[in-house]
Amino acid sequence: MRKLISSITLTGLTMSLLAQFANAAEVYAPVPDKIKGVMNNAAPSDAIVLFDGSDLDAWQSAGNDEAAAWTIEDGVVTVNNGAGSIKTRQAFDNFQLHIEWSPTATIKGEGQSRGNSGIFLNSIFELQVLDSWENPTYVNGQAGSVYLQHAPLVNVSRPPGAWQSYDIIFKAPVYAASGELESPAYLTVFHNGVLILNNVKILGATYTEEPEYSTRCTPYGQTREQDCSGPMPLTLQDHGQLVSFRNIWLRELH
Ligand code: MG
């Protein structure tokens, strides 16, 4: 009993000392939300699941309002060549995205014609998906590049047929009410768990001769110019080659 009393006294003393010397820099609110994280790349409890292997309800054709017509088999969705690119029905601002992808196991073509697809952030900035396993091409067009803008820091590609992952942190561009760009987009990407793009500044829309920002744009796979100053869908590219995707989830960052 004496031991217990002494321990309580000591704890009380420690607490009071701690309180006395509490650093004014300590912050106690707001308290971060408690969420359930998980291992093995499964979606955390606060994620928006965009594809869990069962259906493409979260997606639609990028070129029109029709349902996404890519092929689902054994929990995996594969580009349906000719069906066109697909985009999410929901629009997003800043986010964390997990996506797994795999070029066809059969090696076909070379360079940009081997396992080419892409993840268009805001539907206009392409993070390249390509079979970059022993498949040289221009470095700002290989897997993990911001197409024609930034090469990845390293090539972490696995052989064709193997599953690969991107974990993406995307900060969307911000425009003033006048339409002027206040802040460009920034991108961080881990490829198969390795950092390949470290908070790089995106220079503007992909495929424009001089990449630039504008509140008006024509998203990839679409023909209609539209307002793109706010939240935008995510687009997956049909580049005419067989690339599969699985386990796609996103956490909005506010
Ligand atoms: Mg591509």
py3Dmol code that shows the C-alpha trace and the ligand (Angstrom):
import py3Dmol

protein = """\
ATOM      1  CA  MET A   1       0.000   0.000   0.000  1.00  0.00           C
ATOM      2  CA  ARG A   2       2.839   2.387   0.913  1.00  0.00           C
ATOM      3  CA  LYS A   3       4.428   1.661  -2.451  1.00  0.00           C
ATOM      4  CA  LEU A   4       1.163   2.462  -4.228  1.00  0.00           C
ATOM      5  CA  ILE A   5       0.711   5.787  -2.376  1.00  0.00           C
ATOM      6  CA  SER A   6       4.283   6.763  -3.156  1.00  0.00           C
ATOM      7  CA  SER A   7       3.810   5.926  -6.822  1.00  0.00           C
ATOM      8  CA  ILE A   8       0.600   7.985  -6.993  1.00  0.00           C
ATOM      9  CA  THR A   9       2.398  10.908  -5.300  1.00  0.00           C
ATOM     10  CA  LEU A  10       5.275  10.677  -7.733  1.00  0.00           C
ATOM     11  CA  THR A  11       2.915  10.527 -10.681  1.00  0.00           C
ATOM     12  CA  GLY A  12       1.064  13.566  -9.355  1.00  0.00           C
ATOM     13  CA  LEU A  13       4.362  15.402  -8.886  1.00  0.00           C
ATOM     14  CA  THR A  14       5.502  14.521 -12.388  1.00  0.00           C
ATOM     15  CA  MET A  15       2.217  15.695 -13.834  1.00  0.00           C
ATOM     16  CA  SER A  16       2.378  18.971 -11.972  1.00  0.00           C
ATOM     17  CA  LEU A  17       5.982  19.549 -13.108  1.00  0.00           C
ATOM     18  CA  LEU A  18       4.959  18.766 -16.666  1.00  0.00           C
ATOM     19  CA  ALA A  19       2.081  21.206 -16.437  1.00  0.00           C
ATOM     20  CA  GLN A  20       4.391  23.830 -14.960  1.00  0.00           C
ATOM     21  CA  PHE A  21       6.856  23.561 -17.806  1.00  0.00           C
ATOM     22  CA  ALA A  22       4.306  22.920 -20.523  1.00  0.00           C
ATOM     23  CA  ASN A  23       5.532  24.407 -23.730  1.00  0.00           C
ATOM     24  CA  ALA A  24       3.365  27.117 -25.167  1.00  0.00           C
ATOM     25  CA  ALA A  25       3.949  25.534 -28.575  1.00  0.00           C
ATOM     26  CA  GLU A  26       2.011  22.395 -27.673  1.00  0.00           C
ATOM     27  CA  VAL A  27      -1.268  22.180 -29.568  1.00  0.00           C
ATOM     28  CA  TYR A  28      -4.236  20.113 -28.363  1.00  0.00           C
ATOM     29  CA  ALA A  29      -6.970  20.907 -30.834  1.00  0.00           C
ATOM     30  CA  PRO A  30      -8.355  20.091 -33.287  1.00  0.00           C
ATOM     31  CA  VAL A  31      -7.748  16.429 -32.477  1.00  0.00           C
ATOM     32  CA  PRO A  32      -7.085  14.363 -35.653  1.00  0.00           C
ATOM     33  CA  ASP A  33      -9.973  12.059 -36.582  1.00  0.00           C
ATOM     34  CA  LYS A  34      -9.532   8.472 -35.526  1.00  0.00           C
ATOM     35  CA  ILE A  35      -9.661   6.205 -38.550  1.00  0.00           C
ATOM     36  CA  LYS A  36      -8.935   2.566 -39.135  1.00  0.00           C
ATOM     37  CA  GLY A  37      -5.754   2.083 -41.122  1.00  0.00           C
ATOM     38  CA  VAL A  38      -4.893  -1.298 -42.570  1.00  0.00           C
ATOM     39  CA  MET A  39      -1.911  -3.162 -43.958  1.00  0.00           C
ATOM     40  CA  ASN A  40      -1.477  -4.637 -47.412  1.00  0.00           C
ATOM     41  CA  ASN A  41      -2.834  -1.598 -49.252  1.00  0.00           C
ATOM     42  CA  ALA A  42      -6.456  -2.215 -48.331  1.00  0.00           C
ATOM     43  CA  ALA A  43      -8.592   0.926 -48.162  1.00  0.00           C
ATOM     44  CA  PRO A  44      -8.514   2.814 -44.852  1.00  0.00           C
ATOM     45  CA  SER A  45     -11.894   3.378 -43.194  1.00  0.00           C
ATOM     46  CA  ASP A  46     -12.270   6.949 -44.493  1.00  0.00           C
ATOM     47  CA  ALA A  47     -11.389   6.185 -48.125  1.00  0.00           C
ATOM     48  CA  ILE A  48     -13.671   6.470 -51.136  1.00  0.00           C
ATOM     49  CA  VAL A  49     -13.388   3.088 -52.828  1.00  0.00           C
ATOM     50  CA  LEU A  50     -13.286   3.676 -56.580  1.00  0.00           C
ATOM     51  CA  PHE A  51     -12.816   0.030 -57.578  1.00  0.00           C
ATOM     52  CA  ASP A  52     -12.873  -3.002 -55.313  1.00  0.00           C
ATOM     53  CA  GLY A  53     -13.037  -5.657 -58.006  1.00  0.00           C
ATOM     54  CA  SER A  54     -16.816  -5.866 -58.323  1.00  0.00           C
ATOM     55  CA  ASP A  55     -18.113  -3.082 -60.562  1.00  0.00           C
ATOM     56  CA  LEU A  56     -17.361   0.254 -62.239  1.00  0.00           C
ATOM     57  CA  ASP A  57     -20.267   2.145 -60.680  1.00  0.00           C
ATOM     58  CA  ALA A  58     -17.891   4.933 -59.610  1.00  0.00           C
ATOM     59  CA  TRP A  59     -16.799   5.434 -63.238  1.00  0.00           C
ATOM     60  CA  GLN A  60     -18.219   6.470 -66.584  1.00  0.00           C
ATOM     61  CA  SER A  61     -16.965   6.889 -70.115  1.00  0.00           C
ATOM     62  CA  ALA A  62     -14.766   9.997 -70.343  1.00  0.00           C
ATOM     63  CA  GLY A  63     -16.108  10.924 -73.766  1.00  0.00           C
ATOM     64  CA  ASN A  64     -19.845  10.764 -73.005  1.00  0.00           C
ATOM     65  CA  ASP A  65     -22.278  10.062 -70.187  1.00  0.00           C
ATOM     66  CA  GLU A  66     -22.420   6.330 -70.805  1.00  0.00           C
ATOM     67  CA  ALA A  67     -21.330   3.623 -68.389  1.00  0.00           C
ATOM     68  CA  ALA A  68     -17.643   2.741 -68.304  1.00  0.00           C
ATOM     69  CA  ALA A  69     -17.228  -0.165 -70.735  1.00  0.00           C
ATOM     70  CA  TRP A  70     -13.928  -1.657 -69.592  1.00  0.00           C
ATOM     71  CA  THR A  71     -13.680  -5.372 -68.864  1.00  0.00           C
ATOM     72  CA  ILE A  72     -13.960  -6.781 -65.344  1.00  0.00           C
ATOM     73  CA  GLU A  73     -12.721 -10.286 -64.704  1.00  0.00           C
ATOM     74  CA  ASP A  74     -11.502 -11.971 -61.528  1.00  0.00           C
ATOM     75  CA  GLY A  75     -11.616  -8.722 -59.544  1.00  0.00           C
ATOM     76  CA  VAL A  76      -9.493  -6.839 -62.074  1.00  0.00           C
ATOM     77  CA  VAL A  77     -10.529  -4.189 -64.596  1.00  0.00           C
ATOM     78  CA  THR A  78      -8.743  -4.037 -67.947  1.00  0.00           C
ATOM     79  CA  VAL A  79      -8.685  -1.359 -70.619  1.00  0.00           C
ATOM     80  CA  ASN A  80     -11.175  -2.236 -73.334  1.00  0.00           C
ATOM     81  CA  ASN A  81      -9.285  -0.950 -76.340  1.00  0.00           C
ATOM     82  CA  GLY A  82     -11.502   1.263 -78.426  1.00  0.00           C
ATOM     83  CA  ALA A  83     -14.023   1.855 -75.649  1.00  0.00           C
ATOM     84  CA  GLY A  84     -12.124   5.000 -74.733  1.00  0.00           C
ATOM     85  CA  SER A  85     -10.837   6.413 -71.490  1.00  0.00           C
ATOM     86  CA  ILE A  86     -12.920   6.373 -68.316  1.00  0.00           C
ATOM     87  CA  LYS A  87     -13.368   8.968 -65.577  1.00  0.00           C
ATOM     88  CA  THR A  88     -14.744   8.997 -62.054  1.00  0.00           C
ATOM     89  CA  ARG A  89     -18.307  10.201 -61.591  1.00  0.00           C
ATOM     90  CA  GLN A  90     -17.159  12.181 -58.573  1.00  0.00           C
ATOM     91  CA  ALA A  91     -14.876  15.223 -58.781  1.00  0.00           C
ATOM     92  CA  PHE A  92     -12.010  15.771 -56.363  1.00  0.00           C
ATOM     93  CA  ASP A  93      -9.804  18.524 -55.075  1.00  0.00           C
ATOM     94  CA  ASN A  94      -6.687  17.473 -53.095  1.00  0.00           C
ATOM     95  CA  PHE A  95      -6.316  13.761 -52.423  1.00  0.00           C
ATOM     96  CA  GLN A  96      -4.288  10.682 -51.596  1.00  0.00           C
ATOM     97  CA  LEU A  97      -4.797   7.927 -54.168  1.00  0.00           C
ATOM     98  CA  HIS A  98      -3.808   4.279 -54.134  1.00  0.00           C
ATOM     99  CA  ILE A  99      -3.980   2.388 -57.423  1.00  0.00           C
ATOM    100  CA  GLU A 100      -2.520  -0.922 -58.598  1.00  0.00           C
ATOM    101  CA  TRP A 101      -1.805  -1.641 -62.242  1.00  0.00           C
ATOM    102  CA  SER A 102      -0.283  -4.280 -64.479  1.00  0.00           C
ATOM    103  CA  PRO A 103       0.598  -4.239 -68.165  1.00  0.00           C
ATOM    104  CA  THR A 104      -0.272  -7.419 -70.049  1.00  0.00           C
ATOM    105  CA  ALA A 105       2.065 -10.357 -69.370  1.00  0.00           C
ATOM    106  CA  THR A 106       2.592 -10.759 -73.097  1.00  0.00           C
ATOM    107  CA  ILE A 107       5.212  -8.304 -74.304  1.00  0.00           C
ATOM    108  CA  LYS A 108       3.897  -6.396 -77.295  1.00  0.00           C
ATOM    109  CA  GLY A 109       5.357  -3.329 -78.946  1.00  0.00           C
ATOM    110  CA  GLU A 110       8.139  -1.184 -77.610  1.00  0.00           C
ATOM    111  CA  GLY A 111       8.731   2.254 -76.159  1.00  0.00           C
ATOM    112  CA  GLN A 112       5.488   4.140 -75.765  1.00  0.00           C
ATOM    113  CA  SER A 113       3.579   1.286 -77.396  1.00  0.00           C
ATOM    114  CA  ARG A 114       4.191  -1.223 -74.610  1.00  0.00           C
ATOM    115  CA  GLY A 115       1.707  -1.261 -71.736  1.00  0.00           C
ATOM    116  CA  ASN A 116       0.813   2.400 -72.061  1.00  0.00           C
ATOM    117  CA  SER A 117      -2.015   3.847 -70.012  1.00  0.00           C
ATOM    118  CA  GLY A 118      -2.105   6.790 -67.644  1.00  0.00           C
ATOM    119  CA  ILE A 119      -3.706   8.362 -64.649  1.00  0.00           C
ATOM    120  CA  PHE A 120      -4.915  11.847 -65.485  1.00  0.00           C
ATOM    121  CA  LEU A 121      -5.055  13.914 -62.308  1.00  0.00           C
ATOM    122  CA  ASN A 122      -7.775  16.541 -62.587  1.00  0.00           C
ATOM    123  CA  SER A 123      -8.350  14.746 -65.916  1.00  0.00           C
ATOM    124  CA  ILE A 124      -5.603  16.900 -67.500  1.00  0.00           C
ATOM    125  CA  PHE A 125      -2.225  16.097 -65.856  1.00  0.00           C
ATOM    126  CA  GLU A 126      -0.903  12.651 -66.863  1.00  0.00           C
ATOM    127  CA  LEU A 127       1.025  10.439 -64.483  1.00  0.00           C
ATOM    128  CA  GLN A 128       2.376   7.901 -66.959  1.00  0.00           C
ATOM    129  CA  VAL A 129       1.600   4.188 -66.739  1.00  0.00           C
ATOM    130  CA  LEU A 130       3.937   2.192 -68.983  1.00  0.00           C
ATOM    131  CA  ASP A 131       5.766  -1.123 -69.084  1.00  0.00           C
ATOM    132  CA  SER A 132       9.207   0.343 -68.288  1.00  0.00           C
ATOM    133  CA  TRP A 133      10.851  -3.019 -67.579  1.00  0.00           C
ATOM    134  CA  GLU A 134      13.770  -3.178 -70.028  1.00  0.00           C
ATOM    135  CA  ASN A 135      11.869  -0.896 -72.371  1.00  0.00           C
ATOM    136  CA  PRO A 136      13.815   2.322 -73.009  1.00  0.00           C
ATOM    137  CA  THR A 137      12.004   5.465 -74.061  1.00  0.00           C
ATOM    138  CA  TYR A 138      12.390   9.165 -73.329  1.00  0.00           C
ATOM    139  CA  VAL A 139      12.733   9.438 -69.560  1.00  0.00           C
ATOM    140  CA  ASN A 140      10.015  12.021 -69.116  1.00  0.00           C
ATOM    141  CA  GLY A 141       7.657   9.527 -70.732  1.00  0.00           C
ATOM    142  CA  GLN A 142       8.555   6.363 -68.809  1.00  0.00           C
ATOM    143  CA  ALA A 143       6.493   4.840 -66.002  1.00  0.00           C
ATOM    144  CA  GLY A 144       6.143   7.271 -63.123  1.00  0.00           C
ATOM    145  CA  SER A 145       6.820  10.392 -65.159  1.00  0.00           C
ATOM    146  CA  VAL A 146       4.624  13.449 -65.276  1.00  0.00           C
ATOM    147  CA  TYR A 147       4.319  13.069 -69.010  1.00  0.00           C
ATOM    148  CA  LEU A 148       6.761  15.355 -70.876  1.00  0.00           C
ATOM    149  CA  GLN A 149       7.463  17.320 -67.670  1.00  0.00           C
ATOM    150  CA  HIS A 150       9.246  15.284 -64.984  1.00  0.00           C
ATOM    151  CA  ALA A 151      11.167  11.991 -65.115  1.00  0.00           C
ATOM    152  CA  PRO A 152      10.824   9.747 -62.051  1.00  0.00           C
ATOM    153  CA  LEU A 153      13.745   9.806 -59.574  1.00  0.00           C
ATOM    154  CA  VAL A 154      14.301   6.061 -60.078  1.00  0.00           C
ATOM    155  CA  ASN A 155      12.850   3.242 -62.174  1.00  0.00           C
ATOM    156  CA  VAL A 156      11.088   0.802 -59.828  1.00  0.00           C
ATOM    157  CA  SER A 157       9.309  -1.090 -62.605  1.00  0.00           C
ATOM    158  CA  ARG A 158       8.541  -4.778 -62.281  1.00  0.00           C
ATOM    159  CA  PRO A 159       8.360  -7.254 -65.195  1.00  0.00           C
ATOM    160  CA  PRO A 160       5.234  -7.203 -67.384  1.00  0.00           C
ATOM    161  CA  GLY A 161       2.413  -9.188 -65.808  1.00  0.00           C
ATOM    162  CA  ALA A 162       3.536  -8.336 -62.267  1.00  0.00           C
ATOM    163  CA  TRP A 163       1.330  -6.015 -60.211  1.00  0.00           C
ATOM    164  CA  GLN A 164       2.659  -2.572 -59.401  1.00  0.00           C
ATOM    165  CA  SER A 165       1.343   0.244 -57.256  1.00  0.00           C
ATOM    166  CA  TYR A 166       1.249   4.009 -57.196  1.00  0.00           C
ATOM    167  CA  ASP A 167       0.561   5.915 -54.012  1.00  0.00           C
ATOM    168  CA  ILE A 168      -0.133   9.486 -54.992  1.00  0.00           C
ATOM    169  CA  ILE A 169      -0.512  12.727 -53.115  1.00  0.00           C
ATOM    170  CA  PHE A 170      -2.020  15.389 -55.329  1.00  0.00           C
ATOM    171  CA  LYS A 171      -2.421  19.041 -54.500  1.00  0.00           C
ATOM    172  CA  ALA A 172      -4.784  20.634 -56.953  1.00  0.00           C
ATOM    173  CA  PRO A 173      -4.118  24.035 -58.533  1.00  0.00           C
ATOM    174  CA  VAL A 174      -5.815  27.043 -56.982  1.00  0.00           C
ATOM    175  CA  TYR A 175      -7.254  29.909 -59.019  1.00  0.00           C
ATOM    176  CA  ALA A 176      -8.290  33.361 -57.840  1.00  0.00           C
ATOM    177  CA  ALA A 177     -11.827  34.546 -58.591  1.00  0.00           C
ATOM    178  CA  SER A 178     -10.280  36.588 -61.429  1.00  0.00           C
ATOM    179  CA  GLY A 179      -9.134  33.333 -63.044  1.00  0.00           C
ATOM    180  CA  GLU A 180      -5.478  33.981 -62.296  1.00  0.00           C
ATOM    181  CA  LEU A 181      -3.440  31.035 -61.062  1.00  0.00           C
ATOM    182  CA  GLU A 182      -2.713  31.385 -57.345  1.00  0.00           C
ATOM    183  CA  SER A 183      -0.916  28.078 -56.858  1.00  0.00           C
ATOM    184  CA  PRO A 184       0.042  25.352 -59.367  1.00  0.00           C
ATOM    185  CA  ALA A 185      -0.568  21.631 -58.788  1.00  0.00           C
ATOM    186  CA  TYR A 186       2.005  19.579 -56.862  1.00  0.00           C
ATOM    187  CA  LEU A 187       2.527  15.843 -57.013  1.00  0.00           C
ATOM    188  CA  THR A 188       4.220  13.248 -54.836  1.00  0.00           C
ATOM    189  CA  VAL A 189       4.282   9.609 -55.973  1.00  0.00           C
ATOM    190  CA  PHE A 190       5.545   6.341 -54.516  1.00  0.00           C
ATOM    191  CA  HIS A 191       6.002   3.565 -57.097  1.00  0.00           C
ATOM    192  CA  ASN A 192       5.963   0.100 -55.519  1.00  0.00           C
ATOM    193  CA  GLY A 193       6.594   1.838 -52.190  1.00  0.00           C
ATOM    194  CA  VAL A 194       9.564   3.921 -53.400  1.00  0.00           C
ATOM    195  CA  LEU A 195       9.490   7.715 -53.706  1.00  0.00           C
ATOM    196  CA  ILE A 196       9.786   8.659 -57.388  1.00  0.00           C
ATOM    197  CA  LEU A 197       8.266  12.171 -57.527  1.00  0.00           C
ATOM    198  CA  ASN A 198       8.915  14.402 -54.533  1.00  0.00           C
ATOM    199  CA  ASN A 199       6.415  17.238 -54.425  1.00  0.00           C
ATOM    200  CA  VAL A 200       7.120  18.229 -58.042  1.00  0.00           C
ATOM    201  CA  LYS A 201       5.426  21.265 -59.522  1.00  0.00           C
ATOM    202  CA  ILE A 202       3.177  20.402 -62.431  1.00  0.00           C
ATOM    203  CA  LEU A 203       3.809  22.903 -65.192  1.00  0.00           C
ATOM    204  CA  GLY A 204       0.371  22.780 -66.770  1.00  0.00           C
ATOM    205  CA  ALA A 205      -1.951  20.552 -68.759  1.00  0.00           C
ATOM    206  CA  THR A 206      -0.322  17.564 -70.505  1.00  0.00           C
ATOM    207  CA  TYR A 207       0.022  17.653 -74.300  1.00  0.00           C
ATOM    208  CA  THR A 208      -0.134  21.416 -74.592  1.00  0.00           C
ATOM    209  CA  GLU A 209       2.929  22.653 -76.497  1.00  0.00           C
ATOM    210  CA  GLU A 210       3.927  24.968 -73.684  1.00  0.00           C
ATOM    211  CA  PRO A 211       2.273  23.504 -70.568  1.00  0.00           C
ATOM    212  CA  GLU A 212       0.103  26.155 -69.007  1.00  0.00           C
ATOM    213  CA  TYR A 213      -2.754  26.644 -66.591  1.00  0.00           C
ATOM    214  CA  SER A 214      -6.156  27.902 -67.541  1.00  0.00           C
ATOM    215  CA  THR A 215      -9.557  27.873 -65.888  1.00  0.00           C
ATOM    216  CA  ARG A 216     -10.854  26.547 -69.224  1.00  0.00           C
ATOM    217  CA  CYS A 217      -9.624  23.181 -70.450  1.00  0.00           C
ATOM    218  CA  THR A 218     -10.583  20.135 -72.460  1.00  0.00           C
ATOM    219  CA  PRO A 219     -10.037  17.099 -70.210  1.00  0.00           C
ATOM    220  CA  TYR A 220      -8.347  14.011 -71.656  1.00  0.00           C
ATOM    221  CA  GLY A 221     -10.649  11.859 -73.786  1.00  0.00           C
ATOM    222  CA  GLN A 222     -13.221  14.623 -74.082  1.00  0.00           C
ATOM    223  CA  THR A 223     -13.999  17.107 -76.825  1.00  0.00           C
ATOM    224  CA  ARG A 224     -15.834  19.806 -74.894  1.00  0.00           C
ATOM    225  CA  GLU A 225     -13.912  22.674 -73.343  1.00  0.00           C
ATOM    226  CA  GLN A 226     -15.160  23.348 -69.842  1.00  0.00           C
ATOM    227  CA  ASP A 227     -14.540  25.080 -66.530  1.00  0.00           C
ATOM    228  CA  CYS A 228     -11.696  23.268 -64.791  1.00  0.00           C
ATOM    229  CA  SER A 229     -10.964  25.711 -61.989  1.00  0.00           C
ATOM    230  CA  GLY A 230     -12.620  23.586 -59.307  1.00  0.00           C
ATOM    231  CA  PRO A 231     -12.741  19.901 -58.315  1.00  0.00           C
ATOM    232  CA  MET A 232     -12.243  17.572 -61.282  1.00  0.00           C
ATOM    233  CA  PRO A 233     -12.727  13.834 -61.925  1.00  0.00           C
ATOM    234  CA  LEU A 234      -9.857  11.396 -62.265  1.00  0.00           C
ATOM    235  CA  THR A 235      -9.370   9.837 -65.723  1.00  0.00           C
ATOM    236  CA  LEU A 236      -7.761   6.520 -66.701  1.00  0.00           C
ATOM    237  CA  GLN A 237      -6.331   6.373 -70.201  1.00  0.00           C
ATOM    238  CA  ASP A 238      -7.202   4.008 -73.021  1.00  0.00           C
ATOM    239  CA  HIS A 239      -3.987   4.188 -75.068  1.00  0.00           C
ATOM    240  CA  GLY A 240      -4.841   1.146 -77.152  1.00  0.00           C
ATOM    241  CA  GLN A 241      -2.950  -1.384 -75.046  1.00  0.00           C
ATOM    242  CA  LEU A 242      -3.970  -3.937 -72.445  1.00  0.00           C
ATOM    243  CA  VAL A 243      -3.325  -2.639 -68.958  1.00  0.00           C
ATOM    244  CA  SER A 244      -5.215  -3.877 -65.898  1.00  0.00           C
ATOM    245  CA  PHE A 245      -6.086  -2.061 -62.665  1.00  0.00           C
ATOM    246  CA  ARG A 246      -7.262  -3.138 -59.232  1.00  0.00           C
ATOM    247  CA  ASN A 247      -7.687  -1.892 -55.663  1.00  0.00           C
ATOM    248  CA  ILE A 248      -8.302   1.798 -56.362  1.00  0.00           C
ATOM    249  CA  TRP A 249      -9.127   4.022 -53.408  1.00  0.00           C
ATOM    250  CA  LEU A 250      -8.858   7.701 -52.619  1.00  0.00           C
ATOM    251  CA  ARG A 251      -8.863   9.853 -49.496  1.00  0.00           C
ATOM    252  CA  GLU A 252      -9.907  13.460 -49.893  1.00  0.00           C
ATOM    253  CA  LEU A 253      -7.534  15.915 -48.222  1.00  0.00           C
ATOM    254  CA  HIS A 254      -9.044  19.136 -47.012  1.00  0.00           C
TER     255      HIS A 254
END
"""
ligand_1 = """\
1
MG
Mg -0.003 7.188 -71.155
"""
view = py3Dmol.view(width=600, height=400)
view.addModel(protein, "pdb")
view.setStyle({"model": 0}, {"cartoon": {"style": "trace"}})
view.addModel(ligand_1, "xyz")
view.setStyle({"model": 1}, {"stick": {}})
view.zoomTo()
view.show()
